[in-house]
Each structure stands twice: as structure tokens, then as C-alpha cells.
Amino acid sequence: MTGRMKVRFLMVCVAVAAAFTVCSMRLVQLQVFRHDYYWALAAQTRTDKETIAAQRGSIQDAGGELLAANEPLRTVIADGSVIKDGTEPALAALLAGPLGMDAGQLARRLAADDPYMVLKKGVAEGVAEGLGQALAAANGGAGLRGIHFEPAARRIYPNGHLLSHVLGFVNAEGRGVDGIERALEDQLRGSEGFRWIERDRKGRELVIYRGEGRAPRDGNDVRLTVDLGIQHIVESELAAAFAQFKPESALVVVMRPATGEILALANRPDFDPNEPGKGSAAGMIDRSVLLMVEPGSTFKIVTAAAALEERKATLETMIQCEGGSFSYGGKVLRDHHPYGELSVEDVLAKSSNIGAAKLAMRLGDLKLYEYIRRFGFGERTGVLLPGEIPGQVHPPHRWTKISITRIPMGHEVAVTPIQLVTAVGAVANGGHLMMPQIVKAIVNAAGTVVQQFPPVEVRRVISEETAAHIRRALQKVVSDKGTAALARVPGFPVGGKTGTAQKIDPKGGYADGKYVVSFVGFLPADRAELAILVMMDEAQTVAGMNYGGLVCAPVFRQIAERVARHLDLVPAAEPLPAGGVLTKAEEH
Amino acid sequence: MAANRRKNQNAVPVVAIGKCVLAVVFLGLVGLSHVSLKNRLHAGGRQLKECEKELAAVRVKNQSARARLAQITTRAALERRLAEVGLALVPIAPDRIVRLDAGAGGVIEAIRPAANEEGGR
């Protein structure tokens, strides 16, 4: 080898070595220095984080009947890139009928090359399944390609309008917007699961390379205290009353006084939670916790209870009712009928404004205020319904000179219906103010109770003795001598109080001829199982008939009678069987 | 000696070849087993996926049926159905109900057939 050849050979060697060095450096750069970047890039193309949806929990009544559930649905998707030319008419003909679409228009849409065309949302599971089978069997058994069904779901409320204000509804993302759906969103929602998966070149999951993941946790079921049977009774009676009196709004609350459990709650106007968008704004308001009204004469229960508890009077104490006109603080207070002397029992039975005012004057403003607050007015009850307002009770230093005569008859204070029925429940159960409960328990997907809501006593308001006296007086209200004879329920002693409050005029003062009428009662009066409030705002009646005792008391009676039957409450006065005595044949 | 050396030099190294063959066969079997196991794993994975799909489908059907059942058994739906089939069901009048007084000590137990009491133990 000549020297020149050696040089050439050396140069070639150097060039080859340099080339290999460059390649090696590049490899080191790719494999070592940029390892993480390219590893992530590779992982991105073949691995995927698959989300596993969690089911929203259901809402059930006290007996386990479904009030809100999930209905699985499908979204029909067409992949234009897969649909073979010429098969569009056949596909359209097959899909049009079940999807309720026009075959011609559908065929034109299917002719596009778009790989993701939403043909129809909210298709029932059965329809989608039938279509899937038809598509597989079409084309002489070869099947038609390009259509697939994505899973979806919607929240359904099988009972429609029933209990709509308590249940609330969910938005398009499935999040609770109102009612229990909103109040217990965290419990109902659950949490999504996920897992890392790898796919082959056709996009199918390679199960053996399944990575880490987390199982979904379905939402918990919520069991309410509401009894759907009672709710149905209440709704039907309220609907009838709403049609008869055509008020601006009406509501009924049924509570178990011993525990504070709400057994039924109905509002009118209402809405269908399946289609909340079609509901009116007024129909969406849950007036039981959002309506602030002057309670009227039902508030006299508080005044009388306070006077008896403080031993400022007994049921037999006589009160001078001034013949129906009492001047105090430069204003005249009137009774509906002129009365002379009335016992405290009769002050309640006849609903004397002057009698109530004089009882309050014996108490004094501080004590009256103390008892109003002790009965739970002016503070939220804590019921698990969103948006509850506390009402309005001014402290004595903000009272006017005549407040001591107006507050005892339910003026100058604003209360919510739930506060009112809870307060009367305290009288019915022996003096214990119970927190109203709408939720009984929260149960997980496995059926285990994860949280219970036992009865909560807020405080003792009055003694058992005072409560018994007030109950006796309230029984007289529901008698021929009282204002609510129409609330009597055959077979059961009933206690209650009527309320007729003039509505406040937004321009000031009270609006002429506009009343909020109510009746709140309980039965059986001696061991109350039910406390029921019926309230109507601006009931349309003939002049002079718009009173709680005439409008709401009969509704109370209808509801109480049917609910007593539903709960199988044993009447105190058992009706005899037809004929009076069992015959021998009947005995056997 | 020379003949023996020649003979030994030409002898086929059976043991060595055997070892090689065994090693190759072993490696081949290991490879085939690996492929076979991989295939079986993939097949198992596909079956698992199919089972998961079936389970999901059953769950969906169950949920769908539950929702449907809830819809057709609401009180309003049942009342409509009652009206359709014309069953004239009326509530039992209070005067047609006879209540047995259980008494303070639950004496009503006494009228239960003896067989029931035995069965309850």
C-alpha cells in the first residue's frame, strides 16, 4: 500500500468513525437527554386515560319509592368516513322510523364525510338496542357500518309535579340546581373513576397492559322523611282547593310533631322537574321556606302559651275585650265581633285580637319577644331545603308604641310556613321545639346506611302542663264555639288555629281585600301524630268569606281524614259496624 | 496410536451437538411458550373486555327497567290504569272496619293459630 492510499484509507476510516460518532451522539441525545419527552410522546399515542362515570344517587321516599332516578339513554352518532358510498339510503331508511326523522334529510346528512355527526340525542335504550340489531342484520347479514351509540343518561322524576319543590332538579351537566338535588349534591353526585389503558393500532384496548386506576364511587341514595302516600293525598286535595279558590299561591305542610319529620310538602303553583325550563318563576318557589308572611291569628298561640307559661294568666282568667274596640297608643284595635269578657280559652277560640293584645301587655314586650324567639321565629329552622330564610322579628327596642298590641295577633312579624308548623308542633308534642327534618337517611350503593338524621330537639319551649292547656284551648277552636268548626275530623279530637292576615301593600300599609288565610292544626289533639298547615294567598271567594276557618279549615279536614286512614290511626270514637251489632254470621 | 487419534478426531461430537440441540429446542420452546402465553393473555384480555361490556349492558338494562318500573308504578299512572280498566275500587268506609282490641298486654296474640306460634320458634 502506497502512502497515498494509506492516507485515503485513513480519511475513510475517520469519516466512517465520525459518522458513527454523530449517529451515536444523536442516539444518546434521543435516548438519554430527551428520554422523558419522547417517552411521553409515545405514551400519548398509545395510552389513554379512560374515565368511568359514576351514577348519581337516587332520591326515595320514606318507604323506598323512587322519586328521582337515572334513565340510561343513547346518543346516535354517524361516522361519515366509514359509511360506504351507496349505503346512505338504506341506512337512512332503517334509522328514520325509530329516530323519528325524515329519511330524505337523513340520507343527505349521512352522505357527508364528517366522522362525528350527532344524529339524535336522548334515544331510549330499547330503541338503540333494536337499531343495533337491525344494523347488524342489514345488507343481507353483512351489516351496515358507520353508526354507533354513545351512552348518556338523564335524570327522571317519575312522579312529575309531585313533590317538585322538595326534589328540585338538575342542570344539563347533571348538577343539582334546586331542592334536595342541590342541598345534597355532594352526597348524590359520587365521584368518577379512571384507568390508564393502552390501545392497539385499531384503537382496541390491550387489557393486559391496563395501568393504574380508581374505581368510580356511585352517589349515595337519599331517603326522605316524606311519605309518598301522604304526599299524594296532600297534592290531590291542594289541587282541588287551588282550582276552587284560585289563589295566587297555596301550600300544605304535614309534619310529625314528635320528631319534626316532614311527611308531605306541597306548593301551588308548581313545576315539572323533568322539564324545569317550562316552569314559571313563581312556580319554582318553595314557599314553605321562602315565603315571609305575617301569620295573623295563628300567632296568638305563641302569645297565649307565653302568658300561661309565665303564669300571667290561666285558661280561665277573664280578659276584658272592650266590646270589640280598644284604643291604645293612639290607634284603635278592633275585633271581628264585639266581645265583653272572655276567658283566655275563649280568646283563642273566638280569636279575639284585643284579648291577645291584653295578654301580651300582661307579659311585657321583653317576655313576649323572648317567647317568640324561643318558638323559633326569626331564625332558620335548619331544614335541609336550600334558601331558607329566617323571617323577621324585630327586637323590642325597634318596636313602636302599638307593637305590643299588634305582634300578639301576628302583625309586624314575618314568619315562614315551616316555622309556623314547627312552632305549633311544639305545642302538640308537649313543648319540645323539634328541628324539621326532610331527610331520613343517606344510604350508599351497597345499601348500607352511611348517615341517619335522628330527631333533633332544638329546645324545650314551654312546659308539658302549658302545652296541654293550649291544646285544650285549641280544641275549642275546632268546635261550634270556635272559628274552625269546619276543621273537625270525625273520630279524632283536633286542635288548631285559624289565621287571616291582611297582605302588606308595597306602597305602604295594608292592601284592601287581599288576605293570606291559613289554618294550622294537629290530631289526635291529645297525642298528636300529625301537624298540618294549610295556607292560601289571595284566595278568590265571595266577599266576607275569605277567612282561614272557611277556606283552609275544610282543606285541612279533607287531608287529615285521608291521612289518618292512610296511617291507620285508630279513631277515638270508633264507628260501629253497619247495623250496630255483629250478627252470628258476621262473627264467623 | 495414530489410527486411534485419527478416529477420535473424526468422531461426531454427539454430546456437544446434543447439548446445542437441547439448548435450541429449549430456547425455541421458551419462545413459543412466551408467544403462546402472550396470545392467551390477549385472548383472556379480550374475553375480560367482553365480559365487562356485557356486565355494563346488563347494568344499563337493569337501570332502564328500574326507571321504567318507577314510571309505570307512580300513583298517578296507577290511577290512570285503574280508570282505564274500569275497576271500581272504593275506599273501605269507616263504618265497615272492625278493630280487634289487642289490650294492654297484646292479647291479640292469643287468637293466632297454634301452628304459627310453633313456626315462629
Interface residues (C-beta under 8 A of the other chain):
Chain A: Q55 E65 L66 A69 N70 E71 P72 A124 E125 G126 P151 I156 P158 N159 G160 L162 E205 L206 V207 I208 L228 G229 H232 P490 G491 R565 V570 P571 E574 P575 L576 P577 A578 L582
Chain B: L41 H42 G44 G45 R46 L48 K49 V60 K61 Q63 S64 R66 A67 A70 Q71 T73 T74 R75 A76 P91 P94 D95 R96 I97 V98 R99
